[in-house]
Amino acid sequence: MTGPLTSRRTALAAGAAAGLAVTLAACGSDDGNGDAPTGQDPGTGGGTETGTEEPGTDGGADGGEQTGGEALARTSDVPVGGGLILEQEKVVITQPEEGTFKAFSAVCTHQGCTVGSVSDGHIICPCHDSMFAVADGVPTPNSPARAPLPEEDISIEGEEIRLA
């Protein structure tokens, strides 16, 4: 009687292990939203330019090869001393001084919320008021965030800002 009973136990144990693996994989999602509060509206920071246009849709064809990645925005979209938040791409592009463009992850290093505004030389997270410098993504001294925003590689091709 140990043959069929052992096989049944083995099959049940294997099924339970597979179910546990699926559950753990779902809980370990790496989408950056694990700690983000529900109901967050990242567009409620005031004074923010957010990326509402489709990237790379300038309506024309230039006929040349494009060497960079996906077009994120045009240089004219990013104000000097400010920035542009592209919510879908989870990227914030800044122009700390005329002609210098930087890009950072738009996911706050404090608790994973998406930053909501850029003003007065700072990238601001609406969840707990973490503030990061537009020039280097480093948090201000009184910010709840302690780690800087990770820098993203970009390239400028003509007027287009692209992921590198």
C-alpha positions in Angstrom: 0.0 0.0 0.0 3.0 2.3 0.1 3.3 2.6 -3.7 0.1 4.5 -4.6 0.1 6.5 -1.4 3.7 7.6 -1.8 3.0 8.7 -5.4 0.0 10.7 -4.3 1.9 12.4 -1.5 4.8 13.2 -3.9 2.4 14.6 -6.5 0.6 16.8 -3.8 4.0 18.0 -2.4 5.2 18.9 -5.9 2.0 20.8 -6.7 2.2 22.7 -3.4 5.8 23.6 -4.1 4.9 24.8 -7.6 2.1 26.9 -6.2 4.4 28.4 -3.6 7.0 29.3 -6.3 4.3 31.1 -8.4 3.1 33.0 -5.3 6.6 34.1 -4.3 7.4 35.2 -7.9 4.3 37.4 -7.9 5.2 38.9 -4.6 8.8 39.7 -5.8 7.7 41.9 -8.6 10.5 44.3 -9.7 8.3 47.1 -11.1 9.4 49.7 -8.5 5.9 50.1 -7.1 6.1 47.7 -4.2 6.1 50.4 -1.5 4.2 53.1 -3.4 1.1 54.2 -1.5 -2.2 53.5 -3.2 -4.2 56.4 -4.6 -1.1 58.5 -5.3 -1.5 61.1 -7.9 2.0 62.0 -9.0 0.7 65.1 -11.0 -0.3 67.0 -7.8 2.9 68.8 -7.1 2.2 72.1 -8.8 4.5 73.8 -11.2 5.4 70.6 -12.9 5.8 69.8 -16.6 4.8 66.2 -17.1 5.4 64.1 -20.3 2.0 63.9 -21.9 3.0 63.6 -25.5 4.0 60.4 -27.1 7.8 60.0 -27.2 9.4 60.1 -30.7 6.3 61.5 -32.4 7.4 64.7 -34.0 5.3 64.1 -37.1 8.2 64.2 -39.5 10.8 61.9 -41.0 14.4 63.1 -41.0 15.6 60.3 -43.3 18.7 59.8 -41.2 19.8 57.0 -39.0 19.1 57.4 -35.3 21.9 56.1 -33.2 20.4 56.5 -29.7 17.5 54.7 -28.0 13.9 55.8 -27.7 13.2 59.6 -28.1 12.0 60.9 -24.8 11.5 64.6 -25.4 12.8 67.7 -27.2 15.3 70.0 -25.6 12.9 72.8 -25.8 10.5 70.9 -23.6 12.9 71.0 -20.6 13.1 74.5 -18.9 16.4 75.8 -17.7 16.7 75.2 -13.9 13.8 72.8 -14.1 12.8 69.6 -15.5 10.3 67.3 -17.3 8.8 64.2 -15.7 8.0 61.4 -18.0 5.7 59.2 -15.9 5.3 56.4 -18.3 9.0 56.0 -18.8 9.7 56.6 -15.1 12.4 59.2 -16.1 12.9 62.9 -15.1 15.0 65.0 -17.4 16.5 68.2 -16.0 18.4 71.2 -17.5 20.4 72.6 -14.5 22.0 75.2 -16.7 21.5 76.3 -20.3 22.4 73.4 -22.7 23.2 70.8 -19.9 20.7 68.0 -19.7 20.6 65.3 -17.1 18.2 62.3 -16.6 17.4 60.4 -13.5 15.0 57.7 -12.5 11.7 59.2 -11.5 11.2 56.6 -8.7 12.0 58.2 -5.3 14.7 56.3 -3.4 12.8 56.9 -0.1 9.7 54.7 -0.6 9.4 54.1 -4.3 6.8 56.8 -5.2 7.1 58.5 -8.6 8.4 62.1 -8.2 5.7 64.7 -8.9 7.3 68.1 -9.7 10.4 70.0 -10.5 10.8 73.5 -9.2 13.4 75.9 -7.7 16.2 73.6 -8.7 14.7 70.5 -7.0 13.0 67.3 -8.1 10.2 66.8 -5.5 8.4 63.6 -4.4 4.8 64.3 -3.3 4.7 61.3 -0.9 7.0 62.6 1.8 8.5 65.7 0.3 11.8 64.2 -0.5 13.8 66.7 -2.6 16.7 66.0 -5.0 19.0 68.5 -6.8 18.3 68.8 -10.5 22.1 68.9 -11.3 23.0 65.5 -9.7 19.9 63.8 -8.2 21.4 64.1 -4.7 18.8 64.5 -1.9 18.8 67.7 0.1 20.1 67.5 3.7 16.6 67.5 5.3 15.1 65.1 2.8 13.7 61.8 4.1 15.4 60.2 1.1 19.1 59.4 1.8 20.1 57.9 -1.6 20.4 59.9 -4.8 18.1 59.3 -7.8 19.9 56.9 -10.1 21.2 58.6 -13.2 19.9 57.5 -16.6 22.1 57.6 -19.7 20.8 60.0 -22.4 22.1 61.4 -25.7 21.1 64.6 -27.5 20.6 64.3 -31.2 19.7 67.6 -32.7 16.7 68.7 -30.7 15.8 65.2 -29.4 16.7 63.7 -26.1 17.0 60.0 -26.3 17.8 57.1 -24.0 21.5 56.2 -24.7 
